């Protein structure tokens, strides 16, 4: 999805992302980075998550820190355009983006990526089971706490080591 932010030609964006058929999905989960300079290959220091509720045509923004990553508007606009098979972008004010105020918060400056992974996993599991819409209740994702993040980091570390060990055999 980073390509969606950095690509400025809407025809190219449609060519690249149309095969994903967003219009046939219920939800699209999108990790977002705060890198704003489209001319640099690397950068950014924070990750957040954007959920697109396709049928109802709105986005939910999850951030483990305070504030808003400005790139969400550009990405949301392009996702919406791809779903609608158009090269025309909307005015940012017409996009419906709900800021999920009770998103779990990190307590340091480096766990945002782990929060994005954990929230994406929790969202996917919840959306596969639940049909009711998300609300902004504090307990919705209350289990995603620093101790959970530490456990998840170890799970990923162990998974990587297992895959490396299997590849070496």
N, C-alpha and C positions, 0 to 999 in steps of 0.2 A: 504493500500500500504506500510505501514511501515514494515509489515512482509516481503515484497519483498526485502527490503534492508537488514534486519537482518537475513534472511534465506540464508544459503550458499549452501545448497544442491539443485542443479538445478532440480533434479528429483522431489523433494518435491515442489519446486516452480511451476513446470509444473502441478503437481497434484492439487495444490491449486488454481492456476489462470486460467488454461485452460478452466474450465467451463464458464468463463466470455467471451470467444470467442472474444478476441481482434481483430482477423483477420476479423471479420464481422462488426466491428465498423468503423466509419469514424474518430472519435476522442476519445481520452482517456485523461481526465483531472486528473492530479496527484498532490496532495499536497506533498511537500518535506520538511523534517526537517533536520537541520544541525547536528543532533546527529551522531557522527561517531563511538563511542565505542559500538560495537555490543554485548558486554558482560554485559552492564548495562541496566537495565529495563527502566530507566527514564533518561532524559537529553535533551540537545538541547536547543537553545535559539532563533532560528530564523526559520521562515517558508517562503517558496517560492512556486511557481507553475510551473509545467511542463505540457505542452500540447503535446500529441503525435498525429501527423497527420498520421494516419495509412496507408492509400492508397499510400501516397507519401513518407512514411518511414523517417520522420524527426520529431524532437522535437523542441518546442519553450519554452524557459525558461524565466519566469517572476519573477522579484525580486524587492520588494519595498525598498530594501536597496542596497548599492553598493556591488560589489563582487559577488562571485559564491559559492554556497553551493557544496562542493566536492561530496556529495552523489548522485548528479543528474546523474553522469556518470554510477554509479553502477545500479541505479534504471532504467535508460533508457536502459541500456544493457540487463537487465533482462526482461523488458517489451518487447523489441524487440525479445528476445529469445522465450518468451511465444507466441508471435504472430506467430513466425515462427516454433513453436513446436519443438524446439531444446534445447539441454542442453549446446550447445557450445556458449560461450560468445565471442563477438567481441573485437578487440583491441579498446580502447577508441577513438583513432584517426579516426576510420572508422565510428563512430556514428555521424550523422549530428544533431547538437544541435545549434539552432539559439538563440542568446541572445537578447531578445527584449529590446533594449536600452531605449525606451521611456515608459517603464513600470512606472505606477504611483509610486511616492516615498513617503514614510512615513516621518514625521517630528519629530518623537520621537523614543524611543527604544522599544516600546511595542505594536505597532499596526500591526505588520507583519501578524498575524493570521487573523485580520479583512481585511487586504488587500488581502490575499489569498482567503478568502470567497467571498469578493466583486468581485475580478477579475474572480474567477471561475463562479460566477453567470453571470457576464457580458459576459464572453466568451461563456458560454452555450447559452445564449440568442442570441448572435451575430451569433454563428455557426448554430443555428437552422434556422435563417433567411437568412443569407448571404451564397453565394456560392463562392464568390471571396476569395482568400487566404489573410491571415493576412499580413499586411505590417507594417513597423516600423514608421508609421506616429504618430506624437505627439498627434493628436486629437483623435486617435482611442479609447482610454479609459480615455480621459481627464476629464471626469466627476467624476472619482474616486479620490476625494480630501479629505483632512482632514474633511471638513464639511459633506461630503457624508459618511465617515467612522463613524463619530459621530452619524449620523442619522441611519445607518445600525446597529450599536451597540444597539441603543435604540429599533429598530425593533426586534432584536433578544432577548433582555431583556424582552420586552413586550410579545413576543411569548412564551418564557419560563414560564413567570408568568401566562399567559392564560392556558397553558397546565397543570401547577401545579394546578390551580384553578379548571379546569375541572376534573382532576384526584381526587381531594378532594371531589367532589360532588357525 
